[in-house]
Amino acid sequence: MEEKTRKILLTIIKHCNIIEDTKKYFGNNFEEFEKNSIYQNAILTPVTQIGELAKKLSIEFREANKEIPWKNIAGMRDIVVHNYETIDKLILWNVADKETLKIKEFCKKILNVE
């Protein structure tokens, strides 16, 4: 694996951990997330960063690892950045609550780290 790819995947793990820590801090439930703009913004930043990092992965890597929806991850970043006011909070919550766990586990597995 290229060093650049390894660094990107490690940084994705870091941002997934930030999302997990944020959920622990504010309360791991959608109702709290939906009514708290500070909580929403705390989740938006790492989601945006993960999307930006996904764009930096080579096309070859993304094609070889299609079990992760890299295009959707990058697309979420674009929605967050360009259409912040129209973000569906439930979709954002599901990304933070479920999808980032899958991404993190994939990155850990491919890097062979705990």
C-alpha positions as a printed Julia matrix, in Angstrom:
114×3 Matrix{Float64}:
   0.0    0.0    0.0
   1.25   3.45  -0.86
   2.28   5.66   2.04
  -0.15   8.37   0.89
  -3.06   5.92   1.03
  -2.0    4.67   4.45
  -1.9    8.22   5.82
  -5.31   9.03   4.35
  -6.86   5.92   5.91
  -5.3    6.68   9.3
  -6.69  10.2    9.14
 -10.14   8.86   8.22
  -9.97   6.68  11.35
  -9.06   9.77  13.39
 -12.14  11.64  12.12
 -14.36   8.61  12.76
 -13.06   8.61  16.34
 -13.91  12.31  16.64
 -17.48  11.52  15.58
 -17.68   8.74  18.19
 -16.32  11.06  20.9
 -18.76  13.79  19.9
 -21.69  11.38  20.15
 -20.54  10.28  23.6
 -20.19  13.9   24.73
 -23.59  15.11  23.53
 -25.57  11.91  23.94
 -25.86   9.17  21.41
 -29.41   9.84  20.22
 -31.04  11.5   17.26
 -33.45  13.59  19.33
 -30.57  15.41  21.03
 -28.73  15.76  17.73
 -31.78  17.14  15.92
 -32.38  19.97  18.39
 -28.76  20.96  19.07
 -27.01  23.0   16.37
 -23.69  22.81  18.24
 -23.9   19.0   18.16
 -24.75  19.11  14.44
 -21.8   21.36  13.66
 -19.49  19.15  15.72
 -20.49  16.21  13.52
 -20.4   18.14  10.24
 -16.7   18.95  10.42
 -15.36  15.39  10.62
 -17.95  14.18   8.07
 -16.68  16.88   5.72
 -13.08  15.88   6.37
 -13.79  12.2    5.69
 -15.41  13.16   2.39
 -12.45  15.31   1.44
 -10.03  12.5    2.3
 -12.07  10.0    0.26
 -11.56  12.22  -2.77
  -7.79  12.01  -2.26
  -7.73   8.22  -2.5
  -6.62   6.97  -5.89
  -9.23   5.78  -8.35
  -7.47   2.42  -8.36
  -7.84   2.09  -4.58
 -11.51   3.08  -4.66
 -12.21   0.65  -7.52
 -10.42  -2.18  -5.7
 -12.4   -1.51  -2.5
 -15.95  -1.03  -3.67
 -17.47  -2.32  -0.44
 -17.16   1.27   0.78
 -19.28   3.8   -1.15
 -16.42   6.25  -1.78
 -18.43   8.28  -4.29
 -21.28   8.73  -1.81
 -18.85   9.73   0.92
 -17.3   12.39  -1.31
 -20.78  13.47  -2.38
 -21.85  13.92   1.23
 -18.91  16.25   1.69
 -20.07  18.33  -1.27
 -23.62  18.52   0.09
 -22.36  19.59   3.51
 -20.07  22.25   2.07
 -22.29  23.65  -0.68
 -25.83  23.09   0.62
 -25.48  23.29   4.38
 -28.97  24.7    4.96
 -30.68  21.86   3.07
 -29.02  18.95   4.85
 -31.45  16.31   6.04
 -30.56  15.89   9.71
 -31.69  12.27   9.75
 -29.38  11.39   6.85
 -26.49  13.17   8.55
 -27.25  11.34  11.78
 -27.31   7.98  10.0
 -23.96   8.76   8.4
 -22.49   9.65  11.79
 -24.2    6.8   13.64
 -23.76   3.9   11.22
 -21.74   4.63   8.11
 -18.66   6.05   9.83
 -18.42   2.87  11.92
 -18.32   0.8    8.71
 -15.71   3.11   7.21
 -13.58   2.98  10.35
 -13.73  -0.83  10.54
 -12.79  -1.09   6.86
  -9.8    1.23   7.33
  -8.62  -0.63  10.41
  -8.96  -3.98   8.64
  -7.09  -2.93   5.51
  -4.36  -1.28   7.6
  -4.29  -4.19  10.03
  -4.5   -1.9   13.07
  -6.61  -1.91  16.21
